[in-house]
Amino acid sequence: MKLHELKTWPSNYQAMVDGVKTWDWRRDDDRDFEVGDRITFFEFDPHEQRDTNRELQMVISYIMHGGQFGIPPGYCIMSIVEDK
């Protein structure tokens, strides 16, 4: 199990907090994402170019890697659940 730290914009961050965004789309050719890994999402304001100091802990529950189903190679879609 690894810990990943990722930035996410406010609209995506709030959707994760609200429980309506249960997935994330990322490049995976520079990281080794695996089911069971933990992700700390840091809310990042692109207009202010700074972190907002809000963070959310999630766990990867499923990964679909690129090169199939229309997902480009080097990318993945991960199902994520709140880390309780």
TORGU-123139 format. One record per atom (N, C-alpha, C, O): x, y, z; residue in three letters; residue number from 1; chain. Coordinates in pm, whole numbers. Layout:
      px      py      pz  type  seq  mol
       X       Y       Z   ALA  NUM    A
...
//
This chain:
      px      py      pz  type  seq  mol
      83    -118       0   MET    1    A
       0       0       0   MET    1    A
      88     125       0   MET    1    A
     183     136      77   MET    1    A
      53     217     -88   LYS    2    A
     128     342     -98   LYS    2    A
      35     459     -67   LYS    2    A
     -87     447     -72   LYS    2    A
      97     573     -36   LEU    3    A
      23     697     -16   LEU    3    A
      57     791    -130   LEU    3    A
     175     817    -157   LEU    3    A
     -44     842    -198   HIS    4    A
     -27     937    -307   HIS    4    A
     -84    1071    -262   HIS    4    A
    -184    1075    -191   HIS    4    A
     -21    1180    -302   GLU    5    A
     -70    1314    -273   GLU    5    A
    -100    1383    -406   GLU    5    A
     -11    1400    -490   GLU    5    A
    -225    1421    -424   LEU    6    A
    -270    1477    -551   LEU    6    A
    -348    1606    -528   LEU    6    A
    -422    1619    -431   LEU    6    A
    -331    1700    -619   LYS    7    A
    -409    1824    -615   LYS    7    A
    -538    1803    -692   LYS    7    A
    -543    1724    -787   LYS    7    A
    -643    1873    -651   THR    8    A
    -767    1870    -725   THR    8    A
    -836    2006    -712   THR    8    A
    -826    2072    -608   THR    8    A
    -905    2047    -816   TRP    9    A
    -970    2179    -817   TRP    9    A
   -1092    2178    -726   TRP    9    A
   -1148    2072    -698   TRP    9    A
   -1135    2296    -681   PRO   10    A
   -1245    2306    -584   PRO   10    A
   -1375    2235    -624   PRO   10    A
   -1436    2170    -539   PRO   10    A
   -1418    2244    -748   SER   11    A
   -1543    2177    -787   SER   11    A
   -1532    2025    -774   SER   11    A
   -1626    1960    -728   SER   11    A
   -1419    1969    -814   ASN   12    A
   -1399    1825    -799   ASN   12    A
   -1384    1787    -653   ASN   12    A
   -1438    1685    -609   ASN   12    A
   -1313    1867    -577   TYR   13    A
   -1294    1841    -434   TYR   13    A
   -1430    1836    -364   TYR   13    A
   -1458    1742    -290   TYR   13    A
   -1514    1937    -387   GLN   14    A
   -1643    1943    -319   GLN   14    A
   -1732    1826    -360   GLN   14    A
   -1805    1772    -277   GLN   14    A
   -1726    1785    -486   ALA   15    A
   -1804    1669    -532   ALA   15    A
   -1760    1542    -461   ALA   15    A
   -1843    1456    -432   ALA   15    A
   -1631    1529    -433   MET   16    A
   -1583    1413    -357   MET   16    A
   -1632    1421    -212   MET   16    A
   -1677    1321    -157   MET   16    A
   -1624    1539    -152   VAL   17    A
   -1673    1558     -14   VAL   17    A
   -1821    1523      -6   VAL   17    A
   -1865    1459      90   VAL   17    A
   -1899    1564    -107   ASP   18    A
   -2043    1539    -109   ASP   18    A
   -2077    1394    -142   ASP   18    A
   -2192    1352    -127   ASP   18    A
   -1978    1316    -187   GLY   19    A
   -1999    1175    -218   GLY   19    A
   -2057    1148    -355   GLY   19    A
   -2098    1036    -383   GLY   19    A
   -2060    1250    -442   VAL   20    A
   -2114    1229    -576   VAL   20    A
   -2006    1201    -680   VAL   20    A
   -2036    1149    -787   VAL   20    A
   -1883    1233    -650   LYS   21    A
   -1771    1200    -739   LYS   21    A
   -1693    1088    -672   LYS   21    A
   -1619    1110    -576   LYS   21    A
   -1712     967    -723   THR   22    A
   -1652     848    -662   THR   22    A
   -1544     787    -750   THR   22    A
   -1512     668    -739   THR   22    A
   -1488     869    -837   TRP   23    A
   -1385     822    -930   TRP   23    A
   -1286     935    -953   TRP   23    A
   -1313    1051    -920   TRP   23    A
   -1171     900   -1010   ASP   24    A
   -1075    1002   -1051   ASP   24    A
   -1002     954   -1175   ASP   24    A
    -974     835   -1189   ASP   24    A
    -974    1046   -1264   TRP   25    A
    -907    1021   -1392   TRP   25    A
    -768    1081   -1382   TRP   25    A
    -755    1201   -1358   TRP   25    A
    -665    1000   -1399   ARG   26    A
    -527    1049   -1383   ARG   26    A
    -433     982   -1482   ARG   26    A
    -462     875   -1536   ARG   26    A
    -320    1048   -1505   ARG   27    A
    -209     982   -1573   ARG   27    A
    -161     873   -1479   ARG   27    A
    -155     893   -1358   ARG   27    A
    -126     760   -1533   ASP   28    A
     -71     656   -1446   ASP   28    A
      65     606   -1494   ASP   28    A
     117     507   -1442   ASP   28    A
     122     674   -1593   ASP   29    A
     253     632   -1641   ASP   29    A
     366     693   -1557   ASP   29    A
     483     662   -1580   ASP   29    A
     331     779   -1461   ASP   30    A
     433     836   -1373   ASP   30    A
     412     795   -1227   ASP   30    A
     488     836   -1139   ASP   30    A
     310     715   -1202   ARG   31    A
     281     665   -1067   ARG   31    A
     242     519   -1079   ARG   31    A
     204     472   -1186   ARG   31    A
     251     449    -970   ASP   32    A
     214     308    -970   ASP   32    A
      90     290    -881   ASP   32    A
      99     234    -772   ASP   32    A
     -25     337    -930   PHE   33    A
    -149     325    -854   PHE   33    A
    -188     178    -843   PHE   33    A
    -177     103    -940   PHE   33    A
    -234     139    -725   GLU   34    A
    -281       3    -702   GLU   34    A
    -405       7    -613   GLU   34    A
    -420      98    -532   GLU   34    A
    -492     -93    -628   VAL   35    A
    -608    -105    -540   VAL   35    A
    -557    -115    -397   VAL   35    A
    -462    -188    -367   VAL   35    A
    -621     -40    -308   GLY   36    A
    -581     -37    -167   GLY   36    A
    -492      80    -131   GLY   36    A
    -476     112     -13   GLY   36    A
    -432     145    -232   ASP   37    A
    -349     263    -205   ASP   37    A
    -437     375    -151   ASP   37    A
    -555     384    -183   ASP   37    A
    -376     459     -69   ARG   38    A
    -446     576     -15   ARG   38    A
    -403     701     -93   ARG   38    A
    -288     715    -133   ARG   38    A
    -500     790    -112   ILE   39    A
    -474     916    -180   ILE   39    A
    -517    1030     -88   ILE   39    A
    -629    1030     -36   ILE   39    A
    -429    1125     -68   THR   40    A
    -466    1250      -3   THR   40    A
    -488    1351    -114   THR   40    A
    -394    1387    -186   THR   40    A
    -611    1398    -128   PHE   41    A
    -644    1501    -225   PHE   41    A
    -635    1636    -156   PHE   41    A
    -701    1659     -54   PHE   41    A
    -555    1724    -211   PHE   42    A
    -542    1860    -162   PHE   42    A
    -621    1952    -255   PHE   42    A
    -599    1951    -376   PHE   42    A
    -711    2030    -199   GLU   43    A
    -787    2124    -281   GLU   43    A
    -692    2236    -326   GLU   43    A
    -623    2297    -244   GLU   43    A
    -692    2262    -456   PHE   44    A
    -604    2362    -515   PHE   44    A
    -687    2461    -593   PHE   44    A
    -763    2423    -682   PHE   44    A
    -674    2589    -561   ASP   45    A
    -747    2693    -630   ASP   45    A
    -664    2741    -750   ASP   45    A
    -561    2806    -732   ASP   45    A
    -709    2710    -873   PRO   46    A
    -630    2745    -991   PRO   46    A
    -625    2896   -1018   PRO   46    A
    -532    2945   -1081   PRO   46    A
    -724    2969    -970   HIS   47    A
    -727    3114    -992   HIS   47    A
    -627    3185    -901   HIS   47    A
    -561    3281    -941   HIS   47    A
    -617    3137    -779   GLU   48    A
    -523    3195    -681   GLU   48    A
    -385    3129    -688   GLU   48    A
    -288    3179    -632   GLU   48    A
    -379    3016    -758   GLN   49    A
    -255    2937    -769   GLN   49    A
    -200    2899    -630   GLN   49    A
     -82    2918    -601   GLN   49    A
    -291    2844    -545   ARG   50    A
    -249    2805    -412   ARG   50    A
    -340    2695    -356   ARG   50    A
    -454    2680    -398   ARG   50    A
    -286    2620    -260   ASP   51    A
    -366    2523    -187   ASP   51    A
    -462    2598     -95   ASP   51    A
    -433    2709     -50   ASP   51    A
    -577    2537     -67   THR   52    A
    -676    2599      20   THR   52    A
    -665    2548     164   THR   52    A
    -738    2594     252   THR   52    A
    -574    2454     188   ASN   53    A
    -555    2391     319   ASN   53    A
    -666    2292     354   ASN   53    A
    -678    2250     469   ASN   53    A
    -747    2254     254   ARG   54    A
    -846    2146     276   ARG   54    A
    -791    2020     212   ARG   54    A
    -735    2024     102   ARG   54    A
    -808    1909     281   GLU   55    A
    -762    1781     227   GLU   55    A
    -862    1672     259   GLU   55    A
    -940    1682     354   GLU   55    A
    -859    1566     178   LEU   56    A
    -952    1456     188   LEU   56    A
    -876    1326     166   LEU   56    A
    -797    1314      73   LEU   56    A
    -900    1229     253   GLN   57    A
    -834    1098     243   GLN   57    A
    -928    1000     173   GLN   57    A
   -1042     982     214   GLN   57    A
    -878     937      67   MET   58    A
    -956     839      -8   MET   58    A
    -871     712     -28   MET   58    A
    -749     714     -11   MET   58    A
    -939     603     -63   VAL   59    A
    -873     475     -91   VAL   59    A
    -916     428    -229   VAL   59    A
   -1033     440    -265   VAL   59    A
    -822     375    -306   ILE   60    A
    -853     322    -439   ILE   60    A
    -919     186    -422   ILE   60    A
    -863      95    -362   ILE   60    A
   -1041     173    -477   SER   61    A
   -1113      45    -467   SER   61    A
   -1114     -33    -598   SER   61    A
   -1140    -153    -599   SER   61    A
   -1086      35    -711   TYR   62    A
   -1083     -32    -841   TYR   62    A
   -1007      57    -937   TYR   62    A
   -1012     180    -926   TYR   62    A
    -936      -4   -1031   ILE   63    A
    -862      72   -1133   ILE   63    A
    -888      11   -1270   ILE   63    A
    -884    -110   -1288   ILE   63    A
    -916      98   -1367   MET   64    A
    -922      56   -1506   MET   64    A
    -811     131   -1579   MET   64    A
    -814     254   -1591   MET   64    A
    -713      56   -1627   HIS   65    A
    -597     116   -1693   HIS   65    A
    -626     144   -1840   HIS   65    A
    -714      83   -1901   HIS   65    A
    -551     238   -1894   GLY   66    A
    -567     278   -2032   GLY   66    A
    -529     170   -2132   GLY   66    A
    -475      65   -2096   GLY   66    A
    -560     200   -2257   GLY   67    A
    -536     104   -2364   GLY   67    A
    -657      17   -2390   GLY   67    A
    -650     -78   -2468   GLY   67    A
    -768      48   -2323   GLN   68    A
    -891     -28   -2341   GLN   68    A
   -1011      62   -2313   GLN   68    A
   -1000     161   -2242   GLN   68    A
   -1125      26   -2369   PHE   69    A
   -1251      95   -2344   PHE   69    A
   -1243     247   -2366   PHE   69    A
   -1312     323   -2298   PHE   69    A
   -1160     290   -2459   GLY   70    A
   -1149     431   -2492   GLY   70    A
   -1060     513   -2400   GLY   70    A
   -1048     634   -2417   GLY   70    A
    -998     448   -2303   ILE   71    A
    -907     519   -2213   ILE   71    A
    -769     517   -2278   ILE   71    A
    -717     410   -2310   ILE   71    A
    -709     634   -2299   PRO   72    A
    -578     637   -2365   PRO   72    A
    -470     567   -2282   PRO   72    A
    -475     569   -2159   PRO   72    A
    -374     506   -2349   PRO   73    A
    -260     450   -2276   PRO   73    A
    -194     559   -2192   PRO   73    A
    -185     674   -2234   PRO   73    A
    -148     521   -2073   GLY   74    A
     -83     616   -1984   GLY   74    A
    -179     684   -1888   GLY   74    A
    -137     765   -1806   GLY   74    A
    -308     652   -1897   TYR   75    A
    -410     708   -1808   TYR   75    A
    -486     595   -1740   TYR   75    A
    -480     480   -1783   TYR   75    A
    -558     631   -1634   CYS   76    A
    -644     534   -1569   CYS   76    A
    -764     605   -1508   CYS   76    A
    -762     726   -1484   CYS   76    A
    -867     527   -1484   ILE   77    A
    -982     572   -1408   ILE   77    A
    -986     486   -1282   ILE   77    A
    -983     363   -1288   ILE   77    A
    -993     555   -1166   MET   78    A
    -991     484   -1038   MET   78    A
   -1122     507    -965   MET   78    A
   -1169     621    -956   MET   78    A
   -1181     402    -913   SER   79    A
   -1291     417    -819   SER   79    A
   -1229     447    -684   SER   79    A
   -1132     383    -643   SER   79    A
   -1285     546    -614   ILE   80    A
   -1230     586    -485   ILE   80    A
   -1341     592    -381   ILE   80    A
   -1454     630    -411   ILE   80    A
   -1306     555    -259   VAL   81    A
   -1397     562    -146   VAL   81    A
   -1330     635     -33   VAL   81    A
   -1207     638     -24   VAL   81    A
   -1410     696      53   GLU   82    A
   -1354     771     165   GLU   82    A
   -1278     678     258   GLU   82    A
   -1324     568     289   GLU   82    A
   -1162     722     302   ASP   83    A
   -1078     646     396   ASP   83    A
   -1125     679     537   ASP   83    A
   -1101     788     587   ASP   83    A
   -1191     583     599   LYS   84    A
   -1247     608     733   LYS   84    A
   -1162     549     843   LYS   84    A
   -1196     562     961   LYS   84    A
//
